[in-house]
């Protein structure tokens, strides 16, 4: 009897605590939602040149003797002083000239790195828009944008928008390089083809220039179970194929026609940016690996994004630009509340076990 009393008392306390926590968190979430209104995100700028240099320095510090490493540091400092002096002289020369601002040719070029890992609906295009706009605000023609692209494709309108975002660099004559380390197929290649230069890892998947649509139909199942389905439309082809109605040959033909039209637009889009490509040869829906894709003209070089950036960072400043979507308090609360509730009930279970053993 004492055991049941103690257990009931402990369980009541636990439930009371959980209820109180949920109420408090709910109130905080409600206030957070009321104050919500601005953009849920911010731009992050990371100096990859400094990161690469630091990694290189740390490795040399381990491999070289103390004397060798000190000599290396001394040589690097002297080289840095020379670069700084040259930059100062160039700035002074520009100031003394008619132009008050330094010429683009006197400035050290920059590389802006953007990562795009696309999903089926290409909702990442929203963050890409912010990243592109930010880069266009500061970049000039001697700079370069490198997009590390990974996507198996998805909906046409989503990837069409993402592709249009990248085309903004071409319109401003800012060199654009797309690097594919894993896959850029279908909608992914729709984006990649916009670039001035496409790089691919040897076994990255490239291509799949085609259009796919598939839809289940439950008409016979409904008919078997004497279930009627009614669909009313205005316009002969407002709906061609349906999930529950009986599909017609006319509807199928119209749907296939729309797929062919989309495929034609897809091929034209690629041809606009890569006119030398034999589009009829590659627009069969097939995909190829990087080394094969180069032979077909789908890409320009077989190289990973890491190798390319490591080649560039000593002569150009490399920055990663990332638009980070912030999770609101209301998004985080359910996860935190669940973890807290789990912890409380685990303690309750442990308490119960200890009472049983007494």
C-alpha positions as CSV (number, residue, x, y, z in Angstrom):
1,X,0.0,0.0,0.0
2,X,2.9,2.4,0.8
3,X,4.4,1.5,-2.5
4,X,1.3,2.5,-4.4
5,X,0.9,5.7,-2.4
6,X,4.5,6.8,-3.1
7,X,4.3,5.8,-6.7
8,X,1.0,7.7,-7.2
9,X,2.4,10.8,-5.5
10,X,5.5,10.8,-7.6
11,X,3.5,10.2,-10.8
12,X,1.2,13.1,-10.0
13,X,4.2,15.4,-9.5
14,X,5.7,14.3,-12.8
15,X,2.4,14.9,-14.7
16,X,2.1,18.3,-13.0
17,X,5.6,19.3,-14.0
18,X,5.0,18.2,-17.6
19,X,1.7,20.1,-17.8
20,X,3.2,23.3,-16.4
21,X,6.1,23.1,-18.8
22,X,3.8,22.6,-21.8
23,X,1.7,25.6,-20.7
24,X,4.7,27.9,-20.3
25,X,6.2,26.8,-23.6
26,X,2.9,27.3,-25.4
27,X,2.6,30.8,-24.1
28,X,6.2,31.6,-25.2
29,X,5.4,30.1,-28.7
30,X,2.2,32.2,-29.0
31,X,4.2,35.4,-28.2
32,X,6.9,34.4,-30.7
33,X,4.3,33.9,-33.4
34,X,2.8,37.3,-32.7
35,X,6.1,39.0,-33.0
36,X,6.9,37.1,-36.2
37,X,7.0,39.2,-39.4
38,X,10.4,39.8,-40.7
39,X,12.6,37.5,-42.8
40,X,13.5,34.3,-41.2
41,X,17.1,34.2,-42.2
42,X,20.4,35.9,-42.5
43,X,23.5,35.8,-44.7
44,X,26.7,34.2,-43.5
45,X,30.0,35.0,-45.1
46,X,32.9,32.5,-44.5
47,X,36.5,33.2,-45.6
48,X,37.5,29.9,-47.2
49,X,40.9,31.2,-48.2
50,X,41.8,31.7,-44.5
51,X,40.4,28.2,-43.8
52,X,42.5,26.6,-46.5
53,X,45.6,28.5,-45.4
54,X,45.1,27.5,-41.8
55,X,44.8,23.8,-42.7
56,X,47.9,24.0,-44.8
57,X,49.8,25.8,-42.1
58,X,48.8,23.2,-39.4
59,X,49.9,20.3,-41.6
60,X,53.3,22.0,-42.3
61,X,53.7,22.7,-38.6
62,X,53.4,18.9,-37.9
63,X,55.6,17.8,-40.8
64,X,58.5,20.4,-40.6
65,X,61.1,20.8,-37.8
66,X,60.8,23.9,-35.6
67,X,63.6,25.6,-37.5
68,X,62.1,24.8,-40.9
69,X,58.7,26.0,-39.8
70,X,60.1,29.3,-38.4
71,X,62.0,29.9,-41.7
72,X,58.8,29.2,-43.6
73,X,56.7,31.6,-41.5
74,X,59.4,34.3,-42.0
75,X,59.3,33.9,-45.8
76,X,55.5,34.0,-45.8
77,X,55.4,37.2,-43.7
78,X,57.9,38.8,-46.1
79,X,55.8,37.8,-49.1
80,X,52.7,39.2,-47.4
81,X,54.5,42.5,-46.8
82,X,55.4,42.7,-50.5
83,X,51.8,42.0,-51.5
84,X,50.5,44.6,-49.1
85,X,53.0,47.2,-50.4
86,X,52.1,46.4,-54.0
87,X,48.4,46.9,-53.2
88,X,49.1,50.1,-51.4
89,X,51.1,51.5,-54.4
90,X,48.3,50.5,-56.8
91,X,45.7,52.3,-54.6
92,X,47.9,55.4,-54.5
93,X,48.4,55.3,-58.2
94,X,44.6,55.0,-58.7
95,X,44.0,57.9,-56.3
96,X,46.5,60.1,-58.2
97,X,44.9,59.3,-61.5
98,X,41.7,60.9,-62.8
99,X,39.6,58.1,-61.3
100,X,39.2,58.2,-57.5
101,X,38.4,54.5,-57.3
102,X,40.9,51.6,-58.0
103,X,40.6,50.0,-61.4
104,X,39.1,46.5,-61.4
105,X,42.4,45.2,-62.9
106,X,44.3,46.5,-59.8
107,X,42.1,44.7,-57.4
108,X,42.5,41.1,-56.3
109,X,39.7,38.9,-57.7
110,X,37.2,37.1,-55.5
111,X,35.4,33.8,-55.7
112,X,32.0,33.5,-54.2
113,X,31.0,30.0,-53.3
114,X,27.4,29.0,-53.1
115,X,26.1,25.5,-52.2
116,X,22.8,24.3,-53.7
117,X,21.5,20.9,-52.6
118,X,18.2,20.6,-54.3
119,X,15.1,18.7,-53.3
120,X,12.1,17.5,-55.4
121,X,10.2,20.8,-55.2
122,X,13.4,23.0,-55.4
123,X,12.3,25.1,-52.4
124,X,16.0,25.9,-51.9
125,X,15.6,28.4,-54.8
126,X,14.3,30.9,-52.1
127,X,17.7,30.9,-50.3
128,X,19.5,30.9,-53.6
129,X,17.7,34.1,-54.6
130,X,19.0,35.8,-51.4
131,X,22.5,34.6,-52.1
132,X,22.5,35.7,-55.7
133,X,21.2,39.1,-54.8
134,X,23.8,39.6,-52.2
135,X,26.7,38.6,-54.5
136,X,25.4,40.8,-57.3
137,X,25.5,43.7,-55.0
138,X,29.3,43.5,-54.6
139,X,30.7,41.4,-57.4
140,X,32.4,42.7,-60.6
141,X,33.4,41.1,-63.9
142,X,36.8,40.0,-62.6
143,X,35.2,38.0,-59.8
144,X,33.8,34.5,-60.1
145,X,30.9,32.6,-58.7
146,X,31.3,28.9,-58.0
147,X,28.1,26.9,-57.3
148,X,28.6,23.5,-55.7
149,X,25.5,21.8,-57.1
150,X,23.8,18.6,-56.1
151,X,20.4,17.6,-57.3
152,X,18.7,14.6,-59.0
153,X,16.0,17.0,-60.3
154,X,12.4,17.7,-59.5
155,X,9.5,19.9,-60.6
156,X,9.9,22.0,-63.7
157,X,8.7,25.3,-62.3
158,X,10.9,25.0,-59.2
159,X,14.1,24.2,-61.1
160,X,13.2,26.7,-63.8
161,X,13.2,29.4,-61.1
162,X,16.5,28.2,-59.6
163,X,18.0,28.2,-63.1
164,X,16.8,31.7,-63.7
165,X,18.5,32.8,-60.5
166,X,21.8,31.6,-61.8
167,X,21.2,33.2,-65.2
168,X,21.3,36.6,-63.4
169,X,25.1,36.2,-63.1
170,X,25.4,35.6,-66.9
171,X,23.3,38.7,-67.5
172,X,25.7,40.8,-65.4
173,X,28.7,39.1,-67.2
174,X,30.0,37.7,-63.9
175,X,31.8,34.3,-64.7
176,X,29.8,31.4,-63.3
177,X,31.3,27.9,-62.6
178,X,29.1,25.0,-61.6
179,X,30.9,22.1,-59.8
180,X,29.1,18.8,-59.6
181,X,30.6,16.3,-57.1
182,X,27.7,13.8,-56.9
183,X,24.7,14.4,-59.2
184,X,23.2,17.1,-61.5
185,X,20.4,15.3,-63.4
186,X,17.2,16.6,-65.0
187,X,16.4,19.8,-63.2
188,X,19.9,19.7,-61.7
189,X,21.4,19.9,-65.2
190,X,18.8,22.5,-66.1
191,X,20.6,24.7,-63.5
192,X,24.2,23.5,-64.4
193,X,23.9,24.3,-68.1
194,X,23.6,28.0,-67.3
195,X,27.2,28.2,-66.2
196,X,30.1,29.4,-68.3
197,X,32.0,26.4,-67.1
198,X,30.8,23.0,-65.7
199,X,33.1,20.8,-63.7
200,X,32.2,17.2,-62.6
201,X,33.8,14.6,-60.4
202,X,34.7,11.4,-62.5
203,X,31.7,9.4,-61.2
204,X,29.2,12.2,-60.7
205,X,25.8,11.6,-62.5
206,X,25.1,14.1,-65.3
207,X,22.3,14.4,-67.8
208,X,18.8,12.8,-67.6
209,X,17.5,15.5,-70.0
210,X,13.9,14.4,-70.2
211,X,10.5,14.9,-68.6
212,X,8.7,12.3,-66.4
213,X,5.2,12.2,-65.0
214,X,3.4,9.3,-63.3
215,X,0.1,9.1,-61.6
216,X,-1.8,6.2,-60.0
217,X,-5.4,5.6,-61.0
218,X,-8.0,4.0,-58.6
219,X,-11.0,4.0,-60.9
220,X,-11.3,0.2,-61.2
221,X,-10.9,-0.2,-57.5
222,X,-13.7,2.3,-56.8
223,X,-15.9,0.7,-59.5
224,X,-15.3,-2.8,-58.0
225,X,-16.5,-1.5,-54.6
226,X,-19.5,0.4,-56.1
227,X,-18.1,3.8,-55.3
228,X,-18.9,6.7,-57.7
229,X,-16.5,9.5,-58.4
230,X,-17.7,12.7,-60.0
231,X,-15.5,15.5,-61.4
232,X,-16.8,18.6,-63.0
233,X,-14.7,20.9,-65.2
234,X,-15.1,23.8,-67.5
235,X,-12.7,23.6,-70.4
236,X,-12.0,20.5,-72.4
237,X,-8.6,19.9,-71.0
238,X,-8.9,21.4,-67.6
239,X,-8.1,18.0,-66.3
240,X,-6.4,15.4,-68.6
241,X,-5.5,12.4,-66.3
242,X,-7.1,11.9,-62.8
243,X,-6.5,9.8,-59.8
244,X,-10.1,8.5,-59.4
245,X,-11.9,9.1,-62.6
246,X,-11.8,7.0,-65.8
247,X,-9.0,8.3,-68.0
248,X,-9.7,8.6,-71.7
249,X,-7.4,8.2,-74.8
250,X,-7.9,11.9,-75.6
251,X,-6.8,12.9,-72.1
252,X,-3.7,10.6,-72.3
253,X,-2.8,12.1,-75.7
254,X,-3.1,15.6,-74.4
255,X,-1.0,14.8,-71.4
256,X,1.7,13.3,-73.5
257,X,1.6,16.4,-75.8
258,X,2.2,18.6,-72.8
259,X,5.2,16.5,-71.7
260,X,6.6,16.8,-75.2
261,X,6.2,20.5,-75.2
262,X,8.0,20.7,-71.8
263,X,10.8,18.5,-73.2
264,X,11.2,20.8,-76.2
265,X,11.4,23.9,-73.9
266,X,14.0,22.0,-71.7
267,X,16.1,21.3,-74.8
268,X,15.9,24.8,-76.1
269,X,17.0,26.1,-72.7
270,X,20.1,24.0,-72.8
271,X,20.8,24.9,-76.4
272,X,20.6,28.6,-75.5
273,X,23.5,28.3,-73.0
274,X,25.5,25.4,-74.6
275,X,24.9,25.8,-78.4
276,X,27.8,23.5,-79.3
277,X,26.1,20.6,-77.6
278,X,24.5,18.0,-79.8
279,X,21.2,18.3,-77.9
280,X,19.3,15.5,-79.8
281,X,22.0,13.1,-78.9
282,X,22.0,13.7,-75.2
283,X,18.3,14.7,-74.6
284,X,17.1,11.1,-74.5
285,X,16.5,10.9,-70.7
286,X,19.8,8.9,-70.2
287,X,22.4,9.9,-67.7
288,X,26.2,9.6,-67.8
289,X,29.2,9.7,-65.5
290,X,31.5,12.6,-65.4
291,X,34.2,11.3,-67.7
292,X,31.6,10.2,-70.3
293,X,29.7,13.5,-70.0
294,X,32.9,15.4,-70.9
295,X,33.2,13.4,-74.1
296,X,29.6,14.3,-75.0
297,X,30.1,18.0,-74.2
298,X,27.7,18.0,-71.3
299,X,30.6,19.3,-69.0
300,X,33.8,21.1,-69.6
301,X,36.3,19.4,-67.3
302,X,36.5,16.4,-64.9
303,X,37.5,17.9,-61.5
304,X,36.1,18.0,-58.0
305,X,35.0,21.3,-56.5
306,X,37.7,20.8,-53.8
307,X,40.5,20.6,-56.3
308,X,39.2,23.6,-58.2
309,X,39.0,25.9,-55.1
310,X,42.3,24.8,-53.8
311,X,43.9,25.8,-57.1
312,X,42.3,29.3,-56.8
313,X,42.6,30.4,-53.2
314,X,46.3,31.5,-53.3
315,X,45.6,34.0,-56.1
316,X,42.0,35.0,-55.2
317,X,40.0,35.5,-52.1
318,X,37.5,32.7,-51.7
319,X,34.3,33.4,-49.7
320,X,31.3,31.1,-49.0
321,X,28.0,32.9,-49.1
322,X,25.1,31.2,-47.4
323,X,21.6,32.3,-46.6
324,X,20.6,30.6,-43.4
325,X,16.9,30.1,-42.5
326,X,16.5,30.6,-38.8
327,X,14.3,28.3,-36.9
328,X,11.7,30.2,-34.9
329,X,11.1,29.5,-31.3
330,X,7.8,27.9,-32.2
331,X,9.7,25.5,-34.4
332,X,12.1,24.5,-31.7
333,X,9.7,24.2,-28.8
334,X,8.0,21.0,-29.8
335,X,11.3,19.2,-30.1
336,X,12.6,20.6,-26.8
337,X,9.3,19.8,-25.0
338,X,9.3,16.2,-26.3
339,X,12.9,15.7,-25.0
340,X,12.0,17.2,-21.7
341,X,8.9,15.0,-21.4
342,X,11.0,11.9,-22.3
343,X,13.5,12.8,-19.6
344,X,10.8,13.2,-16.9
345,X,9.1,9.9,-17.8
346,X,12.5,8.1,-17.9
347,X,13.1,9.4,-14.3
348,X,9.6,8.3,-13.4
349,X,10.3,4.8,-14.7
350,X,13.6,4.6,-12.9
351,X,11.9,5.7,-9.7
352,X,9.3,3.1,-10.1
353,X,11.9,0.4,-10.6
354,X,13.7,1.5,-7.4
355,X,10.5,1.5,-5.4
356,X,9.7,-2.1,-6.6
357,X,13.1,-3.3,-5.4
358,X,12.6,-1.8,-1.9
